[in-house]
Amino acid sequence: MKNRLQKLHTRLCSCAVFRGVLEHPVFSLFGGFCFLDTEDDIYAQMDSYAGFVAEIYEHGGNLTELVKRIVFADENVYIKSIAKEEQINPHIVSSAERELKIFAEFAALTANDFAECMGVEVKEIPVFDSFNADMVTLYKERLQEIHKHGYGIFSSYCMFRMSDDKQIEPIASADRIAMDTFIGYELERQQVIDNTRAFVERRPAANTLLCGDAGTGKSSTVKAVANAFFDEGVRLIELRKDQLCYLPYVMGKISGNPLRFIIFIDDLSFNQNDDNFSMLKAALEGSASAKAENAVIYATSNRRHIIKESFGDREGDDVHINDTLQETLSLSERFGLTVLFQKPNKQLYLDIVRRLAQRFDIKMEQKELEIKAEAFALRKGNRSARCAEQFIESLL
């Protein structure tokens, strides 16, 4: 049995197309077990095997499912060529199929295989789940819907951000807010949904500015839309305003990817002479260096006109003052769709409160609930959807 496992490890080492898959710890731990001499004591074998199983446990306890996730997420020359609809060298295709069969054999290993190798009863060792899977067929089925699944880090996560060292990294604890959790602003939210639907269906879609009062759900709307369209191939990459200089880099990284990307910029505003102003303006204009065909920009702002200006700016010593004013307004005008989220009136605010109270099964007379909700808003200084949520949370 040891010899069979060693031969399997040797075949794994021959993988070229899916070379990146072998970097996962589960394969190196398997190799560590195979490298042990059969004459090594049982303690060394048991320790090595336990480390292998511990890695499987870290990912749910099923070896086959773990291998499938690793293989499906691998970013390799084969899947990238498929995504770009390029001609593929037949040697790459045949190598990929051969390697997928090797991974299928590895993924089907059981605790019994290792127990027999060590000469112990299976009841004496930790066990894990596995099953036989046709990796070749499963991978080809996934390739047929690559525009929904993607590859690499984008295959498993919905939301991403830029790290300080200029890397796109997944947000493991991303906001999973769903569209059915919102109350109010249905018309405003529907505009964003319809635009995203057009984007997913490869129809013309607009860069979108969600502007208006704080606490009305602008940022939550963008995140909920990304979650709603995840299974249809939408991913969200969040950039801070000070990271707008990375826009060309991000566009270059996602260009040619079969997925659709929302570049999300939250709480957007600029001061006069801000260097990031021109970078975003170029992207909105569709500059070749700052725009990818599979990307759309969604930004939120508490300002309708994103550039901060004072009365002094309008009374300055600029000879062509009208040109200067037009420049400050030009950025917001370049968003093809502007959705205004206004502060709710008393009726909408109380409606949100009542529906939230019903959702969380709060037992209180309606009149008392409304009086307390108004008092809470008065202390906060304004009515908003966020204020309504905070009031309900205070009751809970």
Contacts in CASP RR format, 6 or more apart in sequence:
PFRMAT RR
TARGET T0000
AUTHOR 0000-0000-0000
METHOD contacts of the structure
MODEL  1
MKNRLQKLHTRLCSCAVFRGVLEHPVFSLFGGFCFLDTEDDIYAQMDSYA
GFVAEIYEHGGNLTELVKRIVFADENVYIKSIAKEEQINPHIVSSAEREL
KIFAEFAALTANDFAECMGVEVKEIPVFDSFNADMVTLYKERLQEIHKHG
YGIFSSYCMFRMSDDKQIEPIASADRIAMDTFIGYELERQQVIDNTRAFV
ERRPAANTLLCGDAGTGKSSTVKAVANAFFDEGVRLIELRKDQLCYLPYV
MGKISGNPLRFIIFIDDLSFNQNDDNFSMLKAALEGSASAKAENAVIYAT
SNRRHIIKESFGDREGDDVHINDTLQETLSLSERFGLTVLFQKPNKQLYL
DIVRRLAQRFDIKMEQKELEIKAEAFALRKGNRSARCAEQFIESLL
1 113 0 8 1.000
1 116 0 8 1.000
1 117 0 8 1.000
2 34 0 8 1.000
2 38 0 8 1.000
2 117 0 8 1.000
4 113 0 8 1.000
5 30 0 8 1.000
5 33 0 8 1.000
5 34 0 8 1.000
5 109 0 8 1.000
5 113 0 8 1.000
5 114 0 8 1.000
5 117 0 8 1.000
6 34 0 8 1.000
8 34 0 8 1.000
8 102 0 8 1.000
8 105 0 8 1.000
8 106 0 8 1.000
8 109 0 8 1.000
9 30 0 8 1.000
9 31 0 8 1.000
9 34 0 8 1.000
11 102 0 8 1.000
11 105 0 8 1.000
12 22 0 8 1.000
12 27 0 8 1.000
12 30 0 8 1.000
12 102 0 8 1.000
12 103 0 8 1.000
12 106 0 8 1.000
13 22 0 8 1.000
14 102 0 8 1.000
15 21 0 8 1.000
15 22 0 8 1.000
15 99 0 8 1.000
15 102 0 8 1.000
16 95 0 8 1.000
16 99 0 8 1.000
17 76 0 8 1.000
17 77 0 8 1.000
17 78 0 8 1.000
17 92 0 8 1.000
17 95 0 8 1.000
17 96 0 8 1.000
17 99 0 8 1.000
18 71 0 8 1.000
18 74 0 8 1.000
18 76 0 8 1.000
18 96 0 8 1.000
18 99 0 8 1.000
18 100 0 8 1.000
18 103 0 8 1.000
19 76 0 8 1.000
20 74 0 8 1.000
20 76 0 8 1.000
21 27 0 8 1.000
21 70 0 8 1.000
21 71 0 8 1.000
21 74 0 8 1.000
21 103 0 8 1.000
22 28 0 8 1.000
24 70 0 8 1.000
25 55 0 8 1.000
26 52 0 8 1.000
26 55 0 8 1.000
26 56 0 8 1.000
26 59 0 8 1.000
26 63 0 8 1.000
26 66 0 8 1.000
26 67 0 8 1.000
26 70 0 8 1.000
27 106 0 8 1.000
29 48 0 8 1.000
29 51 0 8 1.000
29 52 0 8 1.000
29 55 0 8 1.000
30 52 0 8 1.000
30 106 0 8 1.000
32 48 0 8 1.000
33 45 0 8 1.000
33 48 0 8 1.000
33 49 0 8 1.000
33 52 0 8 1.000
33 114 0 8 1.000
36 44 0 8 1.000
36 45 0 8 1.000
36 48 0 8 1.000
42 118 0 8 1.000
42 120 0 8 1.000
45 117 0 8 1.000
45 118 0 8 1.000
46 118 0 8 1.000
46 120 0 8 1.000
46 125 0 8 1.000
49 114 0 8 1.000
49 118 0 8 1.000
49 125 0 8 1.000
49 126 0 8 1.000
50 125 0 8 1.000
50 126 0 8 1.000
52 114 0 8 1.000
53 111 0 8 1.000
53 125 0 8 1.000
53 126 0 8 1.000
53 127 0 8 1.000
53 128 0 8 1.000
56 62 0 8 1.000
56 63 0 8 1.000
56 66 0 8 1.000
56 128 0 8 1.000
57 126 0 8 1.000
57 128 0 8 1.000
59 65 0 8 1.000
59 66 0 8 1.000
59 69 0 8 1.000
60 66 0 8 1.000
61 128 0 8 1.000
61 129 0 8 1.000
62 128 0 8 1.000
62 129 0 8 1.000
62 130 0 8 1.000
62 131 0 8 1.000
63 107 0 8 1.000
63 109 0 8 1.000
63 128 0 8 1.000
63 129 0 8 1.000
63 130 0 8 1.000
64 107 0 8 1.000
64 108 0 8 1.000
64 129 0 8 1.000
64 130 0 8 1.000
64 131 0 8 1.000
64 132 0 8 1.000
64 133 0 8 1.000
65 129 0 8 1.000
66 107 0 8 1.000
67 103 0 8 1.000
67 106 0 8 1.000
67 107 0 8 1.000
67 135 0 8 1.000
68 107 0 8 1.000
68 133 0 8 1.000
68 135 0 8 1.000
68 138 0 8 1.000
69 156 0 8 1.000
71 100 0 8 1.000
71 103 0 8 1.000
71 135 0 8 1.000
71 139 0 8 1.000
72 139 0 8 1.000
72 142 0 8 1.000
72 149 0 8 1.000
72 151 0 8 1.000
72 155 0 8 1.000
73 151 0 8 1.000
73 152 0 8 1.000
73 153 0 8 1.000
73 155 0 8 1.000
73 156 0 8 1.000
74 151 0 8 1.000
74 152 0 8 1.000
75 151 0 8 1.000
75 152 0 8 1.000
75 153 0 8 1.000
77 92 0 8 1.000
78 88 0 8 1.000
78 92 0 8 1.000
78 93 0 8 1.000
78 96 0 8 1.000
79 143 0 8 1.000
79 146 0 8 1.000
79 151 0 8 1.000
80 151 0 8 1.000
81 87 0 8 1.000
81 88 0 8 1.000
81 92 0 8 1.000
82 88 0 8 1.000
82 143 0 8 1.000
82 146 0 8 1.000
83 146 0 8 1.000
83 150 0 8 1.000
83 151 0 8 1.000
83 256 0 8 1.000
83 257 0 8 1.000
83 258 0 8 1.000
84 256 0 8 1.000
96 139 0 8 1.000
97 136 0 8 1.000
100 135 0 8 1.000
100 136 0 8 1.000
100 139 0 8 1.000
101 135 0 8 1.000
101 136 0 8 1.000
103 135 0 8 1.000
104 132 0 8 1.000
104 133 0 8 1.000
104 134 0 8 1.000
104 135 0 8 1.000
104 136 0 8 1.000
107 130 0 8 1.000
107 133 0 8 1.000
107 135 0 8 1.000
108 130 0 8 1.000
108 131 0 8 1.000
108 132 0 8 1.000
108 133 0 8 1.000
109 130 0 8 1.000
110 127 0 8 1.000
110 128 0 8 1.000
110 130 0 8 1.000
111 122 0 8 1.000
111 125 0 8 1.000
111 126 0 8 1.000
111 127 0 8 1.000
111 128 0 8 1.000
112 122 0 8 1.000
114 125 0 8 1.000
115 121 0 8 1.000
115 122 0 8 1.000
115 124 0 8 1.000
115 125 0 8 1.000
118 125 0 8 1.000
142 149 0 8 1.000
146 258 0 8 1.000
147 233 0 8 1.000
147 258 0 8 1.000
147 259 0 8 1.000
148 231 0 8 1.000
148 232 0 8 1.000
148 233 0 8 1.000
149 155 0 8 1.000
149 233 0 8 1.000
150 233 0 8 1.000
150 257 0 8 1.000
150 258 0 8 1.000
150 259 0 8 1.000
153 160 0 8 1.000
153 168 0 8 1.000
153 169 0 8 1.000
153 170 0 8 1.000
154 160 0 8 1.000
154 235 0 8 1.000
154 257 0 8 1.000
154 259 0 8 1.000
156 170 0 8 1.000
157 170 0 8 1.000
157 171 0 8 1.000
157 172 0 8 1.000
157 174 0 8 1.000
157 235 0 8 1.000
158 174 0 8 1.000
158 226 0 8 1.000
158 227 0 8 1.000
158 230 0 8 1.000
158 234 0 8 1.000
158 235 0 8 1.000
158 236 0 8 1.000
159 170 0 8 1.000
159 171 0 8 1.000
159 174 0 8 1.000
159 175 0 8 1.000
159 223 0 8 1.000
159 226 0 8 1.000
159 235 0 8 1.000
159 236 0 8 1.000
159 237 0 8 1.000
159 238 0 8 1.000
160 168 0 8 1.000
160 169 0 8 1.000
160 170 0 8 1.000
160 171 0 8 1.000
160 235 0 8 1.000
160 236 0 8 1.000
160 237 0 8 1.000
160 238 0 8 1.000
161 168 0 8 1.000
161 169 0 8 1.000
161 171 0 8 1.000
161 237 0 8 1.000
161 238 0 8 1.000
161 239 0 8 1.000
162 168 0 8 1.000
162 169 0 8 1.000
162 237 0 8 1.000
162 238 0 8 1.000
162 239 0 8 1.000
162 240 0 8 1.000
162 243 0 8 1.000
162 246 0 8 1.000
162 250 0 8 1.000
163 169 0 8 1.000
166 246 0 8 1.000
166 249 0 8 1.000
168 237 0 8 1.000
168 250 0 8 1.000
168 253 0 8 1.000
171 238 0 8 1.000
174 223 0 8 1.000
175 220 0 8 1.000
175 223 0 8 1.000
175 227 0 8 1.000
176 227 0 8 1.000
177 220 0 8 1.000
177 223 0 8 1.000
177 224 0 8 1.000
177 227 0 8 1.000
178 224 0 8 1.000
178 227 0 8 1.000
178 228 0 8 1.000
179 189 0 8 1.000
179 193 0 8 1.000
179 224 0 8 1.000
179 225 0 8 1.000
179 227 0 8 1.000
179 228 0 8 1.000
181 224 0 8 1.000
182 189 0 8 1.000
182 217 0 8 1.000
182 220 0 8 1.000
182 221 0 8 1.000
182 224 0 8 1.000
183 351 0 8 1.000
183 352 0 8 1.000
183 355 0 8 1.000
183 356 0 8 1.000
183 385 0 8 1.000
183 388 0 8 1.000
184 344 0 8 1.000
184 348 0 8 1.000
184 351 0 8 1.000
184 352 0 8 1.000
184 385 0 8 1.000
185 216 0 8 1.000
185 217 0 8 1.000
185 221 0 8 1.000
185 341 0 8 1.000
185 385 0 8 1.000
188 210 0 8 1.000
188 221 0 8 1.000
188 339 0 8 1.000
188 340 0 8 1.000
188 341 0 8 1.000
189 221 0 8 1.000
191 337 0 8 1.000
191 339 0 8 1.000
192 208 0 8 1.000
192 210 0 8 1.000
192 221 0 8 1.000
192 222 0 8 1.000
192 225 0 8 1.000
192 298 0 8 1.000
192 339 0 8 1.000
193 225 0 8 1.000
193 228 0 8 1.000
195 205 0 8 1.000
195 206 0 8 1.000
195 208 0 8 1.000
195 296 0 8 1.000
195 337 0 8 1.000
196 205 0 8 1.000
196 225 0 8 1.000
196 228 0 8 1.000
196 229 0 8 1.000
196 234 0 8 1.000
196 262 0 8 1.000
197 229 0 8 1.000
198 204 0 8 1.000
198 205 0 8 1.000
199 205 0 8 1.000
199 234 0 8 1.000
199 260 0 8 1.000
199 296 0 8 1.000
200 229 0 8 1.000
200 232 0 8 1.000
200 233 0 8 1.000
200 234 0 8 1.000
200 260 0 8 1.000
205 296 0 8 1.000
206 296 0 8 1.000
206 335 0 8 1.000
206 336 0 8 1.000
206 337 0 8 1.000
207 284 0 8 1.000
207 296 0 8 1.000
207 297 0 8 1.000
207 298 0 8 1.000
207 299 0 8 1.000
207 334 0 8 1.000
207 335 0 8 1.000
207 336 0 8 1.000
207 337 0 8 1.000
208 296 0 8 1.000
208 297 0 8 1.000
208 298 0 8 1.000
208 299 0 8 1.000
208 335 0 8 1.000
208 336 0 8 1.000
208 337 0 8 1.000
208 338 0 8 1.000
208 339 0 8 1.000
209 268 0 8 1.000
209 299 0 8 1.000
209 300 0 8 1.000
209 301 0 8 1.000
209 306 0 8 1.000
209 332 0 8 1.000
209 335 0 8 1.000
209 336 0 8 1.000
209 337 0 8 1.000
209 338 0 8 1.000
209 339 0 8 1.000
210 218 0 8 1.000
210 219 0 8 1.000
210 221 0 8 1.000
210 222 0 8 1.000
210 298 0 8 1.000
210 299 0 8 1.000
210 300 0 8 1.000
210 301 0 8 1.000
210 339 0 8 1.000
210 341 0 8 1.000
211 218 0 8 1.000
211 300 0 8 1.000
211 301 0 8 1.000
211 302 0 8 1.000
211 303 0 8 1.000
211 304 0 8 1.000
211 332 0 8 1.000
211 338 0 8 1.000
211 339 0 8 1.000
211 340 0 8 1.000
211 341 0 8 1.000
212 218 0 8 1.000
212 301 0 8 1.000
212 302 0 8 1.000
212 303 0 8 1.000
212 304 0 8 1.000
212 340 0 8 1.000
212 341 0 8 1.000
212 342 0 8 1.000
212 343 0 8 1.000
213 302 0 8 1.000
213 341 0 8 1.000
213 342 0 8 1.000
213 343 0 8 1.000
213 382 0 8 1.000
213 384 0 8 1.000
214 302 0 8 1.000
214 384 0 8 1.000
214 386 0 8 1.000
215 384 0 8 1.000
215 385 0 8 1.000
215 386 0 8 1.000
215 387 0 8 1.000
216 341 0 8 1.000
216 342 0 8 1.000
216 343 0 8 1.000
216 344 0 8 1.000
216 384 0 8 1.000
216 385 0 8 1.000
216 386 0 8 1.000
217 341 0 8 1.000
217 385 0 8 1.000
217 386 0 8 1.000
218 300 0 8 1.000
218 341 0 8 1.000
219 266 0 8 1.000
219 267 0 8 1.000
219 300 0 8 1.000
222 236 0 8 1.000
222 262 0 8 1.000
222 264 0 8 1.000
222 266 0 8 1.000
222 298 0 8 1.000
222 300 0 8 1.000
223 236 0 8 1.000
223 264 0 8 1.000
225 234 0 8 1.000
225 262 0 8 1.000
226 234 0 8 1.000
226 235 0 8 1.000
226 236 0 8 1.000
226 262 0 8 1.000
226 264 0 8 1.000
229 260 0 8 1.000
233 259 0 8 1.000
233 260 0 8 1.000
234 259 0 8 1.000
234 260 0 8 1.000
234 261 0 8 1.000
234 262 0 8 1.000
235 259 0 8 1.000
235 260 0 8 1.000
235 261 0 8 1.000
235 262 0 8 1.000
236 261 0 8 1.000
236 262 0 8 1.000
236 264 0 8 1.000
237 250 0 8 1.000
237 254 0 8 1.000
237 261 0 8 1.000
237 262 0 8 1.000
237 263 0 8 1.000
237 264 0 8 1.000
238 264 0 8 1.000
238 265 0 8 1.000
238 266 0 8 1.000
239 246 0 8 1.000
239 247 0 8 1.000
239 250 0 8 1.000
239 263 0 8 1.000
239 264 0 8 1.000
239 265 0 8 1.000
240 265 0 8 1.000
240 266 0 8 1.000
241 265 0 8 1.000
241 267 0 8 1.000
241 268 0 8 1.000
241 269 0 8 1.000
241 270 0 8 1.000
241 276 0 8 1.000
242 276 0 8 1.000
244 265 0 8 1.000
244 276 0 8 1.000
244 279 0 8 1.000
244 280 0 8 1.000
245 275 0 8 1.000
245 276 0 8 1.000
245 279 0 8 1.000
247 263 0 8 1.000
247 279 0 8 1.000
247 280 0 8 1.000
247 283 0 8 1.000
247 290 0 8 1.000
248 289 0 8 1.000
248 290 0 8 1.000
250 263 0 8 1.000
251 283 0 8 1.000
251 289 0 8 1.000
251 290 0 8 1.000
251 291 0 8 1.000
251 292 0 8 1.000
251 295 0 8 1.000
252 292 0 8 1.000
254 261 0 8 1.000
254 292 0 8 1.000
254 294 0 8 1.000
254 295 0 8 1.000
255 292 0 8 1.000
255 293 0 8 1.000
255 294 0 8 1.000
256 292 0 8 1.000
256 293 0 8 1.000
256 294 0 8 1.000
257 294 0 8 1.000
258 294 0 8 1.000
259 294 0 8 1.000
260 294 0 8 1.000
260 295 0 8 1.000
260 296 0 8 1.000
261 292 0 8 1.000
261 294 0 8 1.000
261 295 0 8 1.000
261 296 0 8 1.000
262 295 0 8 1.000
262 296 0 8 1.000
262 297 0 8 1.000
262 298 0 8 1.000
263 283 0 8 1.000
263 295 0 8 1.000
263 296 0 8 1.000
263 297 0 8 1.000
263 298 0 8 1.000
264 298 0 8 1.000
264 299 0 8 1.000
265 280 0 8 1.000
265 297 0 8 1.000
265 298 0 8 1.000
265 299 0 8 1.000
265 300 0 8 1.000
266 299 0 8 1.000
266 300 0 8 1.000
267 300 0 8 1.000
267 301 0 8 1.000
267 302 0 8 1.000
268 280 0 8 1.000
268 299 0 8 1.000
268 300 0 8 1.000
268 301 0 8 1.000
268 306 0 8 1.000
269 301 0 8 1.000
269 302 0 8 1.000
269 303 0 8 1.000
269 306 0 8 1.000
269 307 0 8 1.000
269 308 0 8 1.000
270 276 0 8 1.000
270 277 0 8 1.000
270 306 0 8 1.000
270 307 0 8 1.000
270 308 0 8 1.000
270 331 0 8 1.000
271 307 0 8 1.000
271 308 0 8 1.000
272 307 0 8 1.000
272 308 0 8 1.000
272 309 0 8 1.000
272 313 0 8 1.000
272 328 0 8 1.000
277 307 0 8 1.000
277 331 0 8 1.000
279 290 0 8 1.000
280 297 0 8 1.000
280 331 0 8 1.000
281 330 0 8 1.000
281 331 0 8 1.000
281 334 0 8 1.000
282 289 0 8 1.000
282 290 0 8 1.000
282 291 0 8 1.000
283 290 0 8 1.000
283 291 0 8 1.000
283 297 0 8 1.000
284 297 0 8 1.000
284 331 0 8 1.000
284 334 0 8 1.000
284 335 0 8 1.000
285 291 0 8 1.000
285 334 0 8 1.000
297 335 0 8 1.000
299 335 0 8 1.000
304 332 0 8 1.000
304 338 0 8 1.000
304 340 0 8 1.000
305 328 0 8 1.000
305 329 0 8 1.000
305 332 0 8 1.000
306 331 0 8 1.000
306 332 0 8 1.000
307 328 0 8 1.000
307 329 0 8 1.000
307 331 0 8 1.000
309 328 0 8 1.000
313 324 0 8 1.000
313 328 0 8 1.000
314 321 0 8 1.000
314 325 0 8 1.000
318 324 0 8 1.000
332 338 0 8 1.000
343 382 0 8 1.000
343 383 0 8 1.000
343 384 0 8 1.000
344 352 0 8 1.000
344 383 0 8 1.000
344 384 0 8 1.000
344 385 0 8 1.000
345 383 0 8 1.000
346 374 0 8 1.000
346 383 0 8 1.000
349 373 0 8 1.000
349 377 0 8 1.000
349 383 0 8 1.000
349 384 0 8 1.000
349 387 0 8 1.000
349 388 0 8 1.000
350 370 0 8 1.000
350 373 0 8 1.000
350 374 0 8 1.000
352 385 0 8 1.000
352 388 0 8 1.000
353 369 0 8 1.000
353 370 0 8 1.000
353 373 0 8 1.000
353 388 0 8 1.000
353 391 0 8 1.000
353 392 0 8 1.000
354 366 0 8 1.000
354 369 0 8 1.000
354 370 0 8 1.000
356 388 0 8 1.000
356 389 0 8 1.000
356 392 0 8 1.000
357 364 0 8 1.000
357 369 0 8 1.000
357 392 0 8 1.000
357 395 0 8 1.000
360 392 0 8 1.000
360 396 0 8 1.000
362 369 0 8 1.000
362 392 0 8 1.000
362 395 0 8 1.000
362 396 0 8 1.000
364 372 0 8 1.000
364 395 0 8 1.000
372 391 0 8 1.000
372 395 0 8 1.000
373 388 0 8 1.000
373 391 0 8 1.000
376 387 0 8 1.000
376 390 0 8 1.000
376 391 0 8 1.000
376 394 0 8 1.000
377 383 0 8 1.000
377 387 0 8 1.000
377 391 0 8 1.000
380 387 0 8 1.000
380 390 0 8 1.000
END
